[in-house]
Amino acid sequence: MKAKVHVTLKAGVLDPQGKAIGHALESLGFEGVGEVRQGKFIELELQETDPDRARAQIEQMCQRLLANTVIENYRIDLEG
Amino acid sequence: MKAKVHVTLKAGVLDPQGKAIGHALESLGFEGVGEVRQGKFIELELQETDPDRARAQIEQMCQRLLANTVIENYRIDLEG
C-alpha cells in the first residue's frame, strides 16, 4: 500500500523558506504573488494492506518522526 | 487564486533524504516500510484569477525557480 503524507506549517507559524521563495519570485519579475508557504511531501510504501492499520501506522510515524506537531500539521492519503 | 505545487524527484533519481527517513523509521521499530521518497509541497497565493493564465504563470515559476527540471517533476493544482 502506498501513502502520501503532507507536512505543513501550522497557520501563524513563520515560514522563512516560503518568504524566501516569494522574494525570489518577485526578483524574477513575477507579479501578483501573495503568500508562499513551503511544506514537505513524503511518499511511503508499506507492506501493510489493511487501510485502517496502515493509517494508524503512518499516524504514529508522523507523531514520532515525520512532523513536529508543535508547529506542523500533517495529512495522510492512502492509495490502493 | 490559490495554487498547490508538488515537486518530486524523477523516478530513478537517488533520494538520500527519503532513504534517511526510511532508515530512521526502521530504527524506531516500524516494520514493513518500503521505499520512502521526499518531495516539496509549495502553496502559493496569486492575484491572477484566470485559471489558464495562473497555470501558465506557475508553470514558468516551476521552470525557472521551484523545480530543477533535470531531476525533478512538478505538478500544479489550482484552487478556487
Backbone of each chain as nested JSON, in Angstrom:
{
  "chains": [
    {"id": "A", "residues": [
      {"number": 1, "name": "MET", "atoms": {"N": [0.844, -1.201, 0.0], "CA": [0.0, 0.0, 0.0], "C": [0.877, 1.248, 0.0]}},
      {"number": 2, "name": "LYS", "atoms": {"N": [0.466, 2.212, -0.836], "CA": [1.22, 3.462, -0.921], "C": [0.533, 4.548, -0.105]}},
      {"number": 3, "name": "ALA", "atoms": {"N": [1.331, 5.41, 0.484], "CA": [0.756, 6.503, 1.25], "C": [1.465, 7.799, 0.904]}},
      {"number": 4, "name": "LYS", "atoms": {"N": [0.701, 8.866, 0.944], "CA": [1.282, 10.186, 0.733], "C": [1.013, 11.025, 1.97]}},
      {"number": 5, "name": "VAL", "atoms": {"N": [2.046, 11.669, 2.451], "CA": [1.917, 12.491, 3.655], "C": [2.33, 13.921, 3.32]}},
      {"number": 6, "name": "HIS", "atoms": {"N": [1.463, 14.86, 3.645], "CA": [1.799, 16.28, 3.517], "C": [2.075, 16.818, 4.912]}},
      {"number": 7, "name": "VAL", "atoms": {"N": [3.219, 17.441, 5.088], "CA": [3.542, 18.076, 6.362], "C": [3.651, 19.575, 6.105]}},
      {"number": 8, "name": "THR", "atoms": {"N": [2.781, 20.34, 6.758], "CA": [2.762, 21.79, 6.512], "C": [2.851, 22.55, 7.831]}},
      {"number": 9, "name": "LEU", "atoms": {"N": [3.41, 23.731, 7.772], "CA": [3.478, 24.561, 8.971], "C": [2.075, 24.995, 9.378]}},
      {"number": 10, "name": "LYS", "atoms": {"N": [1.838, 25.038, 10.695], "CA": [0.536, 25.499, 11.165], "C": [0.361, 26.974, 10.82]}},
      {"number": 11, "name": "ALA", "atoms": {"N": [-0.906, 27.38, 10.691], "CA": [-1.195, 28.79, 10.432], "C": [-0.604, 29.609, 11.57]}},
      {"number": 12, "name": "GLY", "atoms": {"N": [0.011, 30.714, 11.225], "CA": [0.57, 31.585, 12.262], "C": [2.04, 31.317, 12.518]}},
      {"number": 13, "name": "VAL", "atoms": {"N": [2.535, 30.166, 12.094], "CA": [3.964, 29.883, 12.272], "C": [4.723, 30.516, 11.104]}},
      {"number": 14, "name": "LEU", "atoms": {"N": [5.744, 31.312, 11.423], "CA": [6.518, 31.985, 10.38], "C": [7.17, 30.958, 9.468]}},
      {"number": 15, "name": "ASP", "atoms": {"N": [7.207, 31.262, 8.171], "CA": [7.792, 30.34, 7.193], "C": [8.86, 31.078, 6.383]}},
      {"number": 16, "name": "PRO", "atoms": {"N": [10.081, 31.157, 6.908], "CA": [11.134, 31.905, 6.222], "C": [11.471, 31.328, 4.847]}},
      {"number": 17, "name": "GLN", "atoms": {"N": [11.342, 30.011, 4.706], "CA": [11.624, 29.381, 3.426], "C": [10.586, 29.831, 2.377]}},
      {"number": 18, "name": "GLY", "atoms": {"N": [9.33, 29.845, 2.791], "CA": [8.281, 30.324, 1.894], "C": [8.492, 31.789, 1.524]}},
      {"number": 19, "name": "LYS", "atoms": {"N": [8.843, 32.585, 2.529], "CA": [9.114, 34.009, 2.28], "C": [10.242, 34.161, 1.266]}},
      {"number": 20, "name": "ALA", "atoms": {"N": [11.296, 33.361, 1.416], "CA": [12.444, 33.443, 0.507], "C": [12.014, 33.12, -0.927]}},
      {"number": 21, "name": "ILE", "atoms": {"N": [11.161, 32.101, -1.061], "CA": [10.654, 31.759, -2.398], "C": [9.862, 32.933, -2.967]}},
      {"number": 22, "name": "GLY", "atoms": {"N": [9.0, 33.534, -2.124], "CA": [8.2, 34.679, -2.57], "C": [9.078, 35.819, -3.068]}},
      {"number": 23, "name": "HIS", "atoms": {"N": [10.131, 36.131, -2.308], "CA": [11.031, 37.216, -2.711], "C": [11.759, 36.862, -3.997]}},
      {"number": 24, "name": "ALA", "atoms": {"N": [12.192, 35.606, -4.111], "CA": [12.911, 35.176, -5.311], "C": [12.0, 35.288, -6.54]}},
      {"number": 25, "name": "LEU", "atoms": {"N": [10.718, 34.913, -6.376], "CA": [9.784, 35.022, -7.498], "C": [9.622, 36.482, -7.92]}},
      {"number": 26, "name": "GLU", "atoms": {"N": [9.526, 37.366, -6.919], "CA": [9.435, 38.803, -7.228], "C": [10.673, 39.279, -7.98]}},
      {"number": 27, "name": "SER", "atoms": {"N": [11.848, 38.872, -7.497], "CA": [13.087, 39.286, -8.157], "C": [13.133, 38.813, -9.604]}},
      {"number": 28, "name": "LEU", "atoms": {"N": [12.501, 37.664, -9.861], "CA": [12.485, 37.137, -11.225], "C": [11.442, 37.841, -12.095]}},
      {"number": 29, "name": "GLY", "atoms": {"N": [10.687, 38.752, -11.493], "CA": [9.732, 39.534, -12.273], "C": [8.304, 39.023, -12.222]}},
      {"number": 30, "name": "PHE", "atoms": {"N": [8.033, 37.999, -11.397], "CA": [6.656, 37.511, -11.283], "C": [5.853, 38.497, -10.433]}},
      {"number": 31, "name": "GLU", "atoms": {"N": [4.681, 38.902, -10.958], "CA": [3.867, 39.893, -10.245], "C": [2.625, 39.259, -9.644]}},
      {"number": 32, "name": "GLY", "atoms": {"N": [2.104, 39.894, -8.605], "CA": [0.857, 39.431, -8.013], "C": [1.007, 38.172, -7.188]}},
      {"number": 33, "name": "VAL", "atoms": {"N": [2.21, 37.93, -6.674], "CA": [2.411, 36.75, -5.839], "C": [2.156, 37.12, -4.377]}},
      {"number": 34, "name": "GLY", "atoms": {"N": [1.201, 36.475, -3.76], "CA": [0.9, 36.731, -2.357], "C": [1.724, 35.815, -1.465]}},
      {"number": 35, "name": "GLU", "atoms": {"N": [1.063, 35.274, -0.448], "CA": [1.798, 34.437, 0.495], "C": [2.281, 33.137, -0.167]}},
      {"number": 36, "name": "VAL", "atoms": {"N": [3.494, 32.739, 0.187], "CA": [4.034, 31.459, -0.274], "C": [4.411, 30.654, 0.964]}},
      {"number": 37, "name": "ARG", "atoms": {"N": [3.987, 29.407, 1.007], "CA": [4.367, 28.551, 2.134], "C": [4.892, 27.222, 1.606]}},
      {"number": 38, "name": "GLN", "atoms": {"N": [5.975, 26.774, 2.221], "CA": [6.548, 25.507, 1.757], "C": [6.397, 24.418, 2.815]}},
      {"number": 39, "name": "GLY", "atoms": {"N": [5.99, 23.272, 2.351], "CA": [5.874, 22.13, 3.235], "C": [6.618, 20.94, 2.668]}},
      {"number": 40, "name": "LYS", "atoms": {"N": [6.448, 19.811, 3.329], "CA": [7.097, 18.583, 2.869], "C": [6.05, 17.631, 2.318]}},
      {"number": 41, "name": "PHE", "atoms": {"N": [6.487, 16.809, 1.38], "CA": [5.609, 15.83, 0.76], "C": [6.368, 14.51, 0.788]}},
      {"number": 42, "name": "ILE", "atoms": {"N": [5.831, 13.535, 1.498], "CA": [6.553, 12.276, 1.684], "C": [5.718, 11.127, 1.127]}},
      {"number": 43, "name": "GLU", "atoms": {"N": [6.324, 10.324, 0.262], "CA": [5.66, 9.14, -0.284], "C": [6.277, 7.895, 0.349]}},
      {"number": 44, "name": "LEU", "atoms": {"N": [5.417, 7.023, 0.84], "CA": [5.87, 5.819, 1.542], "C": [5.259, 4.577, 0.919]}},
      {"number": 45, "name": "GLU", "atoms": {"N": [6.034, 3.518, 0.87], "CA": [5.469, 2.224, 0.511], "C": [5.431, 1.346, 1.757]}},
      {"number": 46, "name": "LEU", "atoms": {"N": [4.255, 0.802, 2.034], "CA": [4.104, -0.043, 3.223], "C": [3.691, -1.45, 2.812]}},
      {"number": 47, "name": "GLN", "atoms": {"N": [4.163, -2.443, 3.567], "CA": [3.71, -3.814, 3.317], "C": [2.276, -4.009, 3.809]}},
      {"number": 48, "name": "GLU", "atoms": {"N": [1.91, -3.256, 4.846], "CA": [0.557, -3.327, 5.398], "C": [-0.485, -3.125, 4.299]}},
      {"number": 49, "name": "THR", "atoms": {"N": [-1.51, -3.996, 4.254], "CA": [-2.522, -3.863, 3.207], "C": [-3.871, -3.412, 3.756]}},
      {"number": 50, "name": "ASP", "atoms": {"N": [-4.023, -3.457, 5.074], "CA": [-5.28, -3.009, 5.671], "C": [-5.243, -1.482, 5.832]}},
      {"number": 51, "name": "PRO", "atoms": {"N": [-6.193, -0.762, 5.211], "CA": [-6.141, 0.698, 5.241], "C": [-6.148, 1.281, 6.657]}},
      {"number": 52, "name": "ASP", "atoms": {"N": [-6.965, 0.703, 7.541], "CA": [-7.047, 1.254, 8.891], "C": [-5.732, 1.087, 9.642]}},
      {"number": 53, "name": "ARG", "atoms": {"N": [-5.142, -0.132, 9.503], "CA": [-3.869, -0.357, 10.195], "C": [-2.768, 0.489, 9.566]}},
      {"number": 54, "name": "ALA", "atoms": {"N": [-2.794, 0.623, 8.231], "CA": [-1.78, 1.437, 7.556], "C": [-1.866, 2.881, 8.045]}},
      {"number": 55, "name": "ARG", "atoms": {"N": [-3.102, 3.391, 8.12], "CA": [-3.271, 4.777, 8.555], "C": [-2.782, 4.962, 9.992]}},
      {"number": 56, "name": "ALA", "atoms": {"N": [-3.089, 3.987, 10.839], "CA": [-2.655, 4.073, 12.243], "C": [-1.128, 4.069, 12.321]}},
      {"number": 57, "name": "GLN", "atoms": {"N": [-0.506, 3.222, 11.479], "CA": [0.955, 3.137, 11.487], "C": [1.573, 4.479, 11.048]}},
      {"number": 58, "name": "ILE", "atoms": {"N": [1.016, 5.055, 9.992], "CA": [1.569, 6.313, 9.482], "C": [1.319, 7.446, 10.467]}},
      {"number": 59, "name": "GLU", "atoms": {"N": [0.175, 7.394, 11.106], "CA": [-0.138, 8.384, 12.157], "C": [0.98, 8.39, 13.209]}},
      {"number": 60, "name": "GLN", "atoms": {"N": [1.374, 7.182, 13.621], "CA": [2.484, 7.03, 14.577], "C": [3.78, 7.589, 14.006]}},
      {"number": 61, "name": "MET", "atoms": {"N": [4.047, 7.298, 12.726], "CA": [5.279, 7.797, 12.093], "C": [5.31, 9.322, 12.089]}},
      {"number": 62, "name": "CYS", "atoms": {"N": [4.14, 9.921, 11.805], "CA": [4.064, 11.387, 11.78], "C": [4.322, 11.956, 13.165]}},
      {"number": 63, "name": "GLN", "atoms": {"N": [3.685, 11.341, 14.164], "CA": [3.827, 11.83, 15.535], "C": [5.267, 11.707, 16.024]}},
      {"number": 64, "name": "ARG", "atoms": {"N": [5.94, 10.611, 15.62], "CA": [7.245, 10.335, 16.2], "C": [8.408, 10.848, 15.359]}},
      {"number": 65, "name": "LEU", "atoms": {"N": [8.221, 10.999, 14.044], "CA": [9.357, 11.376, 13.207], "C": [9.045, 12.417, 12.136]}},
      {"number": 66, "name": "LEU", "atoms": {"N": [7.974, 12.175, 11.373], "CA": [7.817, 12.954, 10.142], "C": [7.422, 14.407, 10.37]}},
      {"number": 67, "name": "ALA", "atoms": {"N": [6.653, 14.649, 11.425], "CA": [6.196, 16.019, 11.665], "C": [6.588, 16.482, 13.063]}},
      {"number": 68, "name": "ASN", "atoms": {"N": [6.817, 17.757, 13.186], "CA": [6.978, 18.362, 14.507], "C": [5.615, 18.941, 14.861]}},
      {"number": 69, "name": "THR", "atoms": {"N": [4.854, 18.183, 15.673], "CA": [3.448, 18.544, 15.857], "C": [3.233, 19.821, 16.673]}},
      {"number": 70, "name": "VAL", "atoms": {"N": [4.314, 20.367, 17.209], "CA": [4.174, 21.658, 17.891], "C": [3.903, 22.759, 16.86]}},
      {"number": 71, "name": "ILE", "atoms": {"N": [4.586, 22.666, 15.723], "CA": [4.455, 23.726, 14.716], "C": [3.927, 23.229, 13.371]}},
      {"number": 72, "name": "GLU", "atoms": {"N": [3.759, 21.919, 13.231], "CA": [3.355, 21.408, 11.917], "C": [2.084, 20.555, 11.983]}},
      {"number": 73, "name": "ASN", "atoms": {"N": [1.305, 20.639, 10.924], "CA": [0.176, 19.729, 10.707], "C": [0.588, 18.667, 9.701]}},
      {"number": 74, "name": "TYR", "atoms": {"N": [-0.11, 17.526, 9.743], "CA": [0.158, 16.544, 8.7], "C": [-1.158, 15.995, 8.157]}},
      {"number": 75, "name": "ARG", "atoms": {"N": [-1.117, 15.555, 6.905], "CA": [-2.299, 14.958, 6.283], "C": [-1.871, 13.66, 5.62]}},
      {"number": 76, "name": "ILE", "atoms": {"N": [-2.623, 12.601, 5.843], "CA": [-2.283, 11.273, 5.315], "C": [-3.282, 10.878, 4.236]}},
      {"number": 77, "name": "ASP", "atoms": {"N": [-2.786, 10.522, 3.054], "CA": [-3.644, 9.995, 1.991], "C": [-3.158, 8.617, 1.593]}},
      {"number": 78, "name": "LEU", "atoms": {"N": [-4.068, 7.646, 1.634], "CA": [-3.7, 6.27, 1.253], "C": [-4.097, 6.0, -0.181]}},
      {"number": 79, "name": "GLU", "atoms": {"N": [-3.318, 5.163, -0.841], "CA": [-3.611, 4.784, -2.228], "C": [-3.582, 3.272, -2.369]}},
      {"number": 80, "name": "GLY", "atoms": {"N": [-4.648, 2.78, -2.901], "CA": [-4.754, 1.344, -3.245], "C": [-3.832, 0.486, -2.432]}}
    ]},
    {"id": "B", "residues": [
      {"number": 1, "name": "MET", "atoms": {"N": [-6.392, 33.606, -6.305], "CA": [-6.405, 32.178, -6.62], "C": [-5.256, 31.473, -5.886]}},
      {"number": 2, "name": "LYS", "atoms": {"N": [-5.594, 30.324, -5.336], "CA": [-4.565, 29.563, -4.622], "C": [-4.05, 28.43, -5.492]}},
      {"number": 3, "name": "ALA", "atoms": {"N": [-2.805, 28.126, -5.343], "CA": [-2.235, 27.026, -6.114], "C": [-1.367, 26.161, -5.217]}},
      {"number": 4, "name": "LYS", "atoms": {"N": [-1.363, 24.872, -5.517], "CA": [-0.501, 23.941, -4.796], "C": [0.433, 23.291, -5.788]}},
      {"number": 5, "name": "VAL", "atoms": {"N": [1.692, 23.261, -5.465], "CA": [2.686, 22.679, -6.367], "C": [3.423, 21.563, -5.636]}},
      {"number": 6, "name": "HIS", "atoms": {"N": [3.455, 20.395, -6.253], "CA": [4.252, 19.288, -5.736], "C": [5.508, 19.162, -6.585]}},
      {"number": 7, "name": "VAL", "atoms": {"N": [6.654, 19.169, -5.955], "CA": [7.904, 18.961, -6.678], "C": [8.509, 17.652, -6.169]}},
      {"number": 8, "name": "THR", "atoms": {"N": [8.662, 16.687, -7.066], "CA": [9.161, 15.364, -6.655], "C": [10.343, 14.957, -7.529]}},
      {"number": 9, "name": "LEU", "atoms": {"N": [11.208, 14.151, -6.983], "CA": [12.338, 13.646, -7.76], "C": [11.836, 12.692, -8.839]}},
      {"number": 10, "name": "LYS", "atoms": {"N": [12.451, 12.763, -10.018], "CA": [12.074, 11.844, -11.082], "C": [12.415, 10.412, -10.677]}},
      {"number": 11, "name": "ALA", "atoms": {"N": [11.676, 9.463, -11.241], "CA": [11.966, 8.054, -10.988], "C": [13.408, 7.781, -11.405]}},
      {"number": 12, "name": "GLY", "atoms": {"N": [14.111, 7.039, -10.6], "CA": [15.487, 6.686, -10.934], "C": [16.517, 7.625, -10.328]}},
      {"number": 13, "name": "VAL", "atoms": {"N": [16.067, 8.806, -9.887], "CA": [16.997, 9.726, -9.226], "C": [17.105, 9.323, -7.762]}},
      {"number": 14, "name": "LEU", "atoms": {"N": [18.333, 9.153, -7.305], "CA": [18.538, 8.758, -5.914], "C": [17.984, 9.801, -4.957]}},
      {"number": 15, "name": "ASP", "atoms": {"N": [17.384, 9.342, -3.853], "CA": [16.788, 10.246, -2.881], "C": [17.358, 9.953, -1.493]}},
      {"number": 16, "name": "PRO", "atoms": {"N": [18.524, 10.526, -1.186], "CA": [19.161, 10.235, 0.105], "C": [18.312, 10.668, 1.298]}},
      {"number": 17, "name": "GLN", "atoms": {"N": [17.537, 11.757, 1.105], "CA": [16.685, 12.228, 2.199], "C": [15.586, 11.199, 2.491]}},
      {"number": 18, "name": "GLY", "atoms": {"N": [14.994, 10.667, 1.423], "CA": [13.98, 9.632, 1.593], "C": [14.575, 8.393, 2.248]}},
      {"number": 19, "name": "LYS", "atoms": {"N": [15.774, 8.009, 1.795], "CA": [16.457, 6.847, 2.386], "C": [16.68, 7.065, 3.877]}},
      {"number": 20, "name": "ALA", "atoms": {"N": [17.107, 8.268, 4.235], "CA": [17.369, 8.578, 5.651], "C": [16.097, 8.436, 6.474]}},
      {"number": 21, "name": "ILE", "atoms": {"N": [14.979, 8.909, 5.92], "CA": [13.703, 8.772, 6.627], "C": [13.371, 7.294, 6.801]}},
      {"number": 22, "name": "GLY", "atoms": {"N": [13.572, 6.509, 5.729], "CA": [13.296, 5.072, 5.793], "C": [14.103, 4.387, 6.889]}},
      {"number": 23, "name": "HIS", "atoms": {"N": [15.398, 4.719, 6.947], "CA": [16.256, 4.122, 7.971], "C": [15.815, 4.551, 9.373]}},
      {"number": 24, "name": "ALA", "atoms": {"N": [15.471, 5.828, 9.503], "CA": [15.051, 6.335, 10.811], "C": [13.776, 5.624, 11.265]}},
      {"number": 25, "name": "LEU", "atoms": {"N": [12.855, 5.384, 10.323], "CA": [11.608, 4.693, 10.679], "C": [11.909, 3.275, 11.149]}},
      {"number": 26, "name": "GLU", "atoms": {"N": [12.844, 2.623, 10.443], "CA": [13.251, 1.277, 10.874], "C": [13.839, 1.303, 12.278]}},
      {"number": 27, "name": "SER", "atoms": {"N": [14.732, 2.263, 12.513], "CA": [15.364, 2.359, 13.835], "C": [14.33, 2.556, 14.924]}},
      {"number": 28, "name": "LEU", "atoms": {"N": [13.242, 3.233, 14.57], "CA": [12.19, 3.477, 15.562], "C": [11.3, 2.251, 15.746]}},
      {"number": 29, "name": "GLY", "atoms": {"N": [11.553, 1.205, 14.948], "CA": [10.808, -0.036, 15.139], "C": [9.655, -0.237, 14.179]}},
      {"number": 30, "name": "PHE", "atoms": {"N": [9.484, 0.667, 13.215], "CA": [8.407, 0.471, 12.242], "C": [8.822, -0.609, 11.253]}},
      {"number": 31, "name": "GLU", "atoms": {"N": [7.92, -1.555, 11.045], "CA": [8.238, -2.67, 10.161], "C": [7.469, -2.588, 8.848]}},
      {"number": 32, "name": "GLY", "atoms": {"N": [8.033, -3.21, 7.825], "CA": [7.319, -3.29, 6.547], "C": [7.322, -1.988, 5.78]}},
      {"number": 33, "name": "VAL", "atoms": {"N": [8.326, -1.144, 6.036], "CA": [8.412, 0.116, 5.3], "C": [9.277, -0.09, 4.06]}},
      {"number": 34, "name": "GLY", "atoms": {"N": [8.707, 0.14, 2.899], "CA": [9.453, 0.005, 1.649], "C": [10.123, 1.317, 1.287]}},
      {"number": 35, "name": "GLU", "atoms": {"N": [10.034, 1.661, 0.013], "CA": [10.7, 2.878, -0.445], "C": [10.039, 4.126, 0.151]}},
      {"number": 36, "name": "VAL", "atoms": {"N": [10.878, 5.085, 0.526], "CA": [10.385, 6.372, 1.005], "C": [11.002, 7.449, 0.127]}},
      {"number": 37, "name": "ARG", "atoms": {"N": [10.169, 8.362, -0.354], "CA": [10.705, 9.465, -1.151], "C": [10.146, 10.783, -0.64]}},
      {"number": 38, "name": "GLN", "atoms": {"N": [11.025, 11.768, -0.567], "CA": [10.565, 13.058, -0.061], "C": [10.591, 14.11, -1.157]}},
      {"number": 39, "name": "GLY", "atoms": {"N": [9.523, 14.861, -1.227], "CA": [9.459, 15.961, -2.182], "C": [9.077, 17.247, -1.478]}},
      {"number": 40, "name": "LYS", "atoms": {"N": [8.838, 18.273, -2.279], "CA": [8.45, 19.561, -1.728], "C": [6.999, 19.851, -2.068]}},
      {"number": 41, "name": "PHE", "atoms": {"N": [6.374, 20.604, -1.188], "CA": [4.977, 20.974, -1.372], "C": [4.91, 22.478, -1.154]}},
      {"number": 42, "name": "ILE", "atoms": {"N": [4.526, 23.197, -2.187], "CA": [4.541, 24.658, -2.114], "C": [3.138, 25.197, -2.346]}},
      {"number": 43, "name": "GLU", "atoms": {"N": [2.666, 26.025, -1.426], "CA": [1.363, 26.678, -1.587], "C": [1.585, 28.148, -1.924]}},
      {"number": 44, "name": "LEU", "atoms": {"N": [0.891, 28.595, -2.958], "CA": [1.079, 29.969, -3.437], "C": [-0.26, 30.688, -3.503]}},
      {"number": 45, "name": "GLU", "atoms": {"N": [-0.257, 31.971, -3.173], "CA": [-1.433, 32.796, -3.438], "C": [-1.114, 33.742, -4.586]}},
      {"number": 46, "name": "LEU", "atoms": {"N": [-1.981, 33.732, -5.594], "CA": [-1.758, 34.591, -6.763], "C": [-2.91, 35.574, -6.901]}},
      {"number": 47, "name": "GLN", "atoms": {"N": [-2.596, 36.786, -7.39], "CA": [-3.668, 37.742, -7.677], "C": [-4.425, 37.334, -8.935]}},
      {"number": 48, "name": "GLU", "atoms": {"N": [-3.738, 36.683, -9.847], "CA": [-4.351, 36.224, -11.096], "C": [-5.601, 35.4, -10.807]}},
      {"number": 49, "name": "THR", "atoms": {"N": [-6.701, 35.703, -11.51], "CA": [-7.94, 34.962, -11.262], "C": [-8.309, 34.038, -12.418]}},
      {"number": 50, "name": "ASP", "atoms": {"N": [-7.664, 34.211, -13.553], "CA": [-7.949, 33.337, -14.696], "C": [-7.136, 32.037, -14.571]}},
      {"number": 51, "name": "PRO", "atoms": {"N": [-7.82, 30.889, -14.509], "CA": [-7.106, 29.626, -14.267], "C": [-6.008, 29.343, -15.289]}},
      {"number": 52, "name": "ASP", "atoms": {"N": [-6.302, 29.617, -16.57], "CA": [-5.308, 29.325, -17.606], "C": [-4.061, 30.189, -17.435]}},
      {"number": 53, "name": "ARG", "atoms": {"N": [-4.305, 31.479, -17.202], "CA": [-3.155, 32.369, -17.026], "C": [-2.391, 32.028, -15.747]}},
      {"number": 54, "name": "ALA", "atoms": {"N": [-3.145, 31.684, -14.682], "CA": [-2.488, 31.329, -13.418], "C": [-1.605, 30.094, -13.622]}},
      {"number": 55, "name": "ARG", "atoms": {"N": [-2.164, 29.101, -14.316], "CA": [-1.401, 27.878, -14.54], "C": [-0.141, 28.16, -15.366]}},
      {"number": 56, "name": "ALA", "atoms": {"N": [-0.279, 29.013, -16.367], "CA": [0.872, 29.358, -17.208], "C": [1.947, 30.072, -16.374]}},
      {"number": 57, "name": "GLN", "atoms": {"N": [1.471, 30.955, -15.483], "CA": [2.417, 31.695, -14.635], "C": [3.177, 30.736, -13.704]}},
      {"number": 58, "name": "ILE", "atoms": {"N": [2.449, 29.811, -13.115], "CA": [3.085, 28.877, -12.182], "C": [4.018, 27.918, -12.918]}},
      {"number": 59, "name": "GLU", "atoms": {"N": [3.6, 27.551, -14.123], "CA": [4.455, 26.709, -14.976], "C": [5.825, 27.394, -15.138]}},
      {"number": 60, "name": "GLN", "atoms": {"N": [5.792, 28.68, -15.436], "CA": [7.019, 29.464, -15.571], "C": [7.82, 29.467, -14.264]}},
      {"number": 61, "name": "MET", "atoms": {"N": [7.097, 29.637, -13.144], "CA": [7.769, 29.651, -11.833], "C": [8.488, 28.336, -11.572]}},
      {"number": 62, "name": "CYS", "atoms": {"N": [7.823, 27.245, -11.94], "CA": [8.412, 25.917, -11.731], "C": [9.656, 25.761, -12.588]}},
      {"number": 63, "name": "GLN", "atoms": {"N": [9.55, 26.159, -13.845], "CA": [10.668, 26.02, -14.779], "C": [11.864, 26.847, -14.318]}},
      {"number": 64, "name": "ARG", "atoms": {"N": [11.574, 28.054, -13.802], "CA": [12.665, 28.983, -13.527], "C": [13.172, 28.937, -12.099]}},
      {"number": 65, "name": "LEU", "atoms": {"N": [12.346, 28.507, -11.155], "CA": [12.794, 28.563, -9.756], "C": [12.424, 27.338, -8.913]}},
      {"number": 66, "name": "LEU", "atoms": {"N": [11.155, 26.932, -8.979], "CA": [10.67, 25.987, -7.967], "C": [11.204, 24.571, -8.148]}},
      {"number": 67, "name": "ALA", "atoms": {"N": [11.414, 24.166, -9.397], "CA": [11.873, 22.795, -9.632], "C": [13.174, 22.802, -10.439]}},
      {"number": 68, "name": "ASN", "atoms": {"N": [13.972, 21.809, -10.215], "CA": [15.133, 21.559, -11.069], "C": [14.683, 20.494, -12.063]}},
      {"number": 69, "name": "THR", "atoms": {"N": [14.314, 20.938, -13.247], "CA": [13.64, 20.016, -14.174], "C": [14.561, 18.931, -14.731]}},
      {"number": 70, "name": "VAL", "atoms": {"N": [15.843, 19.04, -14.455], "CA": [16.743, 17.948, -14.855], "C": [16.441, 16.701, -14.018]}},
      {"number": 71, "name": "ILE", "atoms": {"N": [16.189, 16.911, -12.747], "CA": [15.981, 15.76, -11.86], "C": [14.611, 15.731, -11.19]}},
      {"number": 72, "name": "GLU", "atoms": {"N": [13.823, 16.791, -11.365], "CA": [12.547, 16.844, -10.648], "C": [11.348, 17.029, -11.587]}},
      {"number": 73, "name": "ASN", "atoms": {"N": [10.235, 16.428, -11.195], "CA": [8.948, 16.68, -11.833], "C": [8.157, 17.64, -10.962]}},
      {"number": 74, "name": "TYR", "atoms": {"N": [7.193, 18.32, -11.585], "CA": [6.304, 19.147, -10.755], "C": [4.857, 18.941, -11.194]}},
      {"number": 75, "name": "ARG", "atoms": {"N": [3.951, 19.153, -10.262], "CA": [2.521, 19.043, -10.55], "C": [1.823, 20.275, -9.976]}},
      {"number": 76, "name": "ILE", "atoms": {"N": [0.973, 20.884, -10.768], "CA": [0.3, 22.117, -10.356], "C": [-1.185, 21.84, -10.144]}},
      {"number": 77, "name": "ASP", "atoms": {"N": [-1.72, 22.205, -8.982], "CA": [-3.159, 22.106, -8.731], "C": [-3.687, 23.477, -8.354]}},
      {"number": 78, "name": "LEU", "atoms": {"N": [-4.721, 23.912, -9.07], "CA": [-5.31, 25.22, -8.772], "C": [-6.549, 25.041, -7.909]}},
      {"number": 79, "name": "GLU", "atoms": {"N": [-6.803, 26.043, -7.052], "CA": [-7.983, 26.007, -6.174], "C": [-8.74, 27.302, -6.295]}},
      {"number": 80, "name": "GLY", "atoms": {"N": [-10.003, 27.19, -6.485], "CA": [-10.898, 28.371, -6.477], "C": [-10.321, 29.546, -7.197]}}
    ]}
  ]
}
